[in-house]
Structure formats: C-alpha cells, structure tokens
Amino acid sequence: MLIEFRERFELPVGQVFAYFRSPRDWARLYGLAGTVRDLGDGWIAVPLKSFPFPLVAKNTEVRPDAYVRWVFRGFWAGTGEVRFTGSDGATLVEGYERIGIRWLGPLSRPVEKLFLEQQFRAIWALGWRRLRRSAGSARPVARQHD
C-alpha cells in the first residue's frame, strides 16, 4: 500500500524532525504499544497497536531538518521518506510510506486494502494530531490518497 502525505505544522522544522530522526522516535509520534527494541546495525523494532508484528525499520539516509528515508524488514517490506521544509516558524512535511506484507506475494495488495490500509492511515493521522496538539494549531494542506 502507498500512503502519501503533505501536512503543515506551526512548529519549527527541528521540532518536527525530532519525531522522525530514528525509528525509535516514531513511538513518540504514534504512541507506545510495547517496548521499542534495538536489533543492532541500526534496525529498530517498533510495536504498533492492533498489529501482532512490529515495524522493523532502519534509516537509510538522514539529513537533519531536511529529510529521512527508511526501509522495512521482517514481516513488513517497503520504504518510506519524509521531507521537511521550514518557513517562518512553520514546517511542511511531505512524503510517503510504501509498505506491504512480505510473504503474501500477489495476495498482499488485496489483504492490505481489505484489512490494513485503513489502520495504517489511522496511525499516520494519530501522529499528525499529536504534532498539531504540540503546536497548539496547524493547518492541513491537500492530502493525496491512493
């Protein structure tokens, strides 16, 4: 599944970037659903509510306050990227996450559409709400959906 986003927050870019610096920081954005574990070599297991398997992710490229790219392994396969543009104390966050179930092959897409996509979109929405609350106010801009 592909989740694309474009969100604006009335927060400085460094404050928004801090939630994406490492997969370990994602728990602050989405909420803790268990213990975040360091698996070595940069791989981090991040448990998610409503999912039996954690996201196991590793950043592949980081440029502070500009962008972060990551990959998944284990049960999940895929990539993601978040770009940050700061202006006048606000931050525009643009990017995507392409994620699927590694071992389902051609069945992955129908299973994702029926059972997972709505939950993953809800997880991202929760993160955006948390950032908005920390800002006190924010304005979403045009969102793209599959």
Secondary structure, 3 states (H helix, E strand, C coil): CEEEEEEEECCCHHHHHCCCCCHHHHHHHHCCCCCCEEEECCEEEECCCCCCCCEEEEEEEEECCCEEEEEEECCEEEEEEEEEEEECCEEEEEEEEEEEEHHHHHHHHHHHHHHHHHHHHHHHHHHHHHHHHHHCCEEECCCCCC
